[in-house]
């Protein structure tokens, strides 16, 4: 009722966010496809700013104008996918000791612009990890859309690897390898992350609850439960501490939701704000119709 338009969920994909973020530096960049809420938080945005953005409120990280995909934080460039090659070009041009994780889904893995980006990045030896968030053919049947399921090896000129995206430690180690490869000047690398989200990747969905069932054989691989089990087995901390963390997270999210709901919607007269960097605006921009003109 409160979120207008599509909401791209990522329950079951927590290991990807936590694993990559723990393997890189604040100077490295991430550019996502859909389902970017977790990375927005990991890169420094508050829970309040993310939830408010989903609700289209002024307190949102994009001032309520971006919604589920277009969220931004420090060195996080929202849900824009394969254009990450441009960020990697900037990093190389400025001789930065940094790299970019550029995400795309399995549905985009065989599109022409992806292979154009591969080719350009290899020619220019760009520090980029092309990262396929492979959700097991949940939008269309893989065998009907892809001649090969090996999204880490689409060609013969870029090194690639596959990783279990339900295991945060495996994601972390694979991400460390990818980062080291890129910053060492070896050029691009492909990362195929196999993952199983537990809900529809977007809401509202035309056929909720049917196309994306939780398969019992995968329940034990829940990334959060897996990590909790490892922590308990290694006796890193107590069950009481883990329960306290859970309660703190629930409280943080509840408070963020309450504050987000109280934040105002953007004023219609300000729809043209925050499009350009201040001082670079044109004289005017068009609104929703040809006769709707906003001036700066």
C-alpha positions in Angstrom: 0.0 0.0 0.0 2.8 2.4 0.8 5.3 1.5 -2.0 4.2 2.8 -5.4 5.5 1.0 -8.5 8.0 -1.9 -8.5 10.0 -2.9 -5.5 13.0 -5.1 -6.3 13.6 -7.5 -3.4 16.7 -9.5 -2.6 15.8 -11.8 0.3 18.2 -14.8 0.1 20.9 -12.7 -1.6 22.4 -11.2 1.6 25.7 -13.1 1.2 26.4 -11.3 -2.0 26.2 -7.8 -0.4 28.1 -8.7 2.8 30.7 -10.9 1.0 31.7 -8.3 -1.6 31.6 -5.4 0.8 33.9 -7.2 3.2 36.4 -7.8 0.4 36.8 -4.4 -1.1 37.7 -0.8 -0.1 35.7 2.4 0.1 37.6 3.6 -3.0 36.3 0.6 -5.1 33.0 1.1 -6.9 29.8 -0.9 -7.2 27.1 -0.5 -9.9 24.1 -2.7 -9.6 21.3 -4.0 -11.7 18.0 -4.4 -9.9 17.8 -5.4 -6.2 20.2 -2.8 -5.0 18.8 -2.0 -1.5 21.4 -4.1 0.3 24.4 -2.5 -1.4 23.0 1.0 -0.8 23.0 0.2 2.9 26.4 -1.4 2.9 27.9 1.6 1.1 26.8 3.9 3.9 23.2 5.0 3.3 21.0 4.8 6.3 18.0 2.4 6.7 15.8 5.5 6.9 17.0 6.9 3.6 16.5 3.6 1.8 13.0 3.0 3.2 12.0 6.6 2.6 13.2 6.3 -1.0 11.0 3.2 -1.5 8.1 5.2 -0.1 8.9 8.1 -2.4 9.6 10.6 0.4 11.9 13.6 0.7 14.0 11.8 3.4 15.0 9.2 0.7 18.6 8.9 -0.5 17.4 10.2 -3.9 14.9 12.7 -2.4 12.0 10.4 -3.2 12.6 10.6 -6.9 14.5 7.3 -7.6 12.5 4.6 -6.0 13.6 1.0 -5.7 16.4 1.0 -8.4 17.8 4.5 -8.4 19.5 4.6 -5.0 23.0 6.0 -4.5 25.7 6.2 -1.9 29.5 6.7 -1.7 31.0 4.9 -4.7 27.7 3.2 -5.3 26.0 4.1 -8.6 22.6 2.6 -8.3 20.7 0.1 -10.5 22.3 0.9 -13.9 24.2 -2.3 -14.6 26.7 -2.7 -17.4 27.6 1.0 -17.8 30.1 0.2 -15.0 32.8 -0.1 -17.6 32.8 3.7 -17.7 33.5 3.9 -14.0 36.4 1.5 -14.5 37.7 3.6 -17.3 37.7 6.6 -15.0 39.6 4.6 -12.4 42.3 3.6 -14.9 42.5 7.1 -16.4 43.1 8.7 -13.0 45.6 5.9 -12.1 43.5 4.9 -9.0 44.3 1.7 -7.1 40.6 0.8 -7.3 38.3 -1.3 -9.3 34.6 -1.8 -10.1 32.0 -4.5 -9.5 29.5 -4.1 -12.4 26.4 -6.3 -11.9 23.9 -7.7 -14.4 21.4 -10.5 -14.3 21.4 -13.8 -16.1 18.8 -12.3 -18.5 21.3 -9.8 -19.7 24.2 -12.2 -19.9 23.7 -12.9 -23.6 22.8 -9.4 -24.8 25.0 -7.6 -27.3 25.9 -4.5 -25.2 27.3 -6.9 -22.5 29.7 -8.4 -25.0 30.6 -4.9 -26.3 31.5 -4.0 -22.7 33.6 -7.2 -22.4 35.5 -6.4 -25.6 36.1 -2.7 -24.8 37.2 -3.5 -21.2 39.7 -6.2 -22.4 41.1 -3.9 -25.1 41.7 -1.2 -22.6 42.6 -3.5 -19.7 40.0 -2.0 -17.4 39.9 -2.9 -13.7 36.3 -4.3 -13.7 34.6 -7.5 -12.4 31.6 -8.2 -14.6 29.4 -9.9 -12.0 26.4 -12.0 -13.1 23.8 -12.3 -10.3 22.5 -15.7 -11.6 19.1 -16.4 -10.0 18.5 -19.8 -11.7 16.2 -18.8 -14.5 13.6 -17.2 -12.4 12.2 -14.8 -15.0 12.5 -17.1 -18.0 13.7 -20.7 -18.5 17.5 -20.6 -19.0 17.5 -23.3 -21.6 15.2 -21.3 -23.8 17.3 -18.2 -23.6 20.9 -19.2 -23.3 23.0 -21.7 -25.3 25.4 -21.9 -22.4 24.7 -21.7 -18.6 28.4 -20.9 -17.9 28.1 -17.2 -17.5 31.7 -17.1 -16.2 33.1 -18.3 -19.5 31.2 -16.7 -22.4 34.4 -16.1 -24.4 38.1 -17.1 -24.6 39.7 -13.8 -23.7 38.5 -12.9 -20.1 39.2 -15.0 -17.1 36.1 -16.1 -15.1 35.0 -17.9 -12.0 31.8 -19.3 -10.4 30.9 -18.9 -6.8 28.1 -20.1 -4.5 26.1 -16.9 -3.8 24.4 -18.4 -0.7 27.7 -18.7 1.2 29.1 -15.3 2.4 32.6 -16.6 3.0 32.9 -18.1 -0.5 31.6 -14.8 -1.9 34.1 -12.9 0.1 37.1 -15.0 -1.0 36.0 -14.9 -4.7 35.6 -11.1 -4.4 39.1 -10.8 -2.9 40.5 -12.7 -5.8 38.6 -10.6 -8.3 39.7 -7.4 -6.7 43.3 -8.5 -6.5 43.2 -9.5 -10.2 41.8 -6.1 -11.3 44.0 -3.8 -9.2 47.1 -5.8 -10.3 46.5 -4.5 -13.8 45.4 -7.8 -15.3 42.3 -6.3 -16.8 38.6 -7.5 -16.5 37.3 -10.7 -14.9 33.9 -12.4 -15.0 32.2 -13.6 -11.8 29.1 -15.9 -12.0 27.3 -15.8 -8.7 24.8 -18.6 -8.3 22.0 -17.4 -5.9 18.4 -18.3 -5.1 16.3 -15.4 -3.9 13.4 -16.5 -1.6 10.8 -14.0 -2.9 9.8 -12.7 -6.3 12.7 -10.4 -7.5 10.1 -7.7 -7.9 6.8 -6.7 -6.4 4.0 -6.4 -7.5 4.3 -9.6 -9.5 1.7 -10.9 -12.0 1.8 -14.4 -10.6 2.9 -14.0 -6.9 3.9 -17.1 -5.0 3.9 -19.5 -7.9 6.8 -18.8 -10.1 9.3 -18.3 -7.3 8.6 -21.0 -4.7 11.1 -21.7 -1.9 12.5 -25.2 -2.6 12.9 -27.2 0.6 16.3 -28.5 -0.6 17.6 -25.0 -0.6 16.2 -23.9 2.7 19.3 -25.1 4.6 21.4 -22.8 2.4 19.8 -19.6 3.7 22.9 -17.4 3.9 22.0 -15.8 7.2 21.3 -19.2 8.8 24.5 -20.6 7.4 26.6 -17.9 8.9 24.8 -18.1 12.3 25.5 -21.9 12.3 29.2 -21.3 11.6 29.5 -18.7 14.3 27.9 -21.0 16.8 30.1 -24.0 15.8 33.2 -21.9 16.0 32.0 -20.4 19.4 32.8 -16.9 18.1 30.0 -15.5 20.3 26.9 -16.7 22.3 23.4 -17.3 21.2 22.3 -14.5 23.4 24.5 -12.0 21.5 23.1 -13.2 18.2 19.6 -12.8 19.4 20.5 -9.3 20.7 21.8 -8.4 17.2 18.5 -9.6 15.7 16.5 -7.5 18.0 18.7 -4.4 17.4 18.2 -4.8 13.6 14.4 -5.2 14.0 14.3 -2.1 16.2 16.4 -0.1 13.7 14.2 -1.0 10.8 10.9 -0.4 12.7 12.1 3.1 13.7 13.2 3.8 10.1 9.8 2.8 8.7 8.0 5.0 11.2 10.2 8.0 10.4 10.0 7.4 6.7 6.2 7.4 6.8 6.3 10.8 8.5 8.5 12.3 5.8 6.7 14.5 3.3 6.4 13.7 -0.4 8.4 15.9 -2.8 6.5 19.0 -3.9 5.3 18.8 -7.5 6.8 22.2 -8.2 10.3 20.8 -7.4 10.2 17.8 -9.7 13.0 19.4 -11.8 15.3 19.8 -8.8 18.3 17.5 -8.4 18.6 16.6 -12.1 21.8 18.6 -12.7 24.8 19.5 -10.6 24.1 23.0 -9.3 25.5 25.6 -11.7 25.2 23.3 -14.7 21.5 23.5 -15.3 20.1 24.5 -18.7 17.6 27.4 -18.9 14.6 25.0 -18.7 13.6 21.3 -18.8 10.4 19.7 -20.1 8.0 18.0 -17.7 5.5 15.3 -18.3 3.9 16.9 -21.3 5.3 19.2 -24.0 3.6 22.3 -22.5 4.9 21.6 -19.0 8.1 23.6 -18.7 10.3 24.1 -15.7 12.8 26.9 -15.5 15.9 27.3 -13.3 
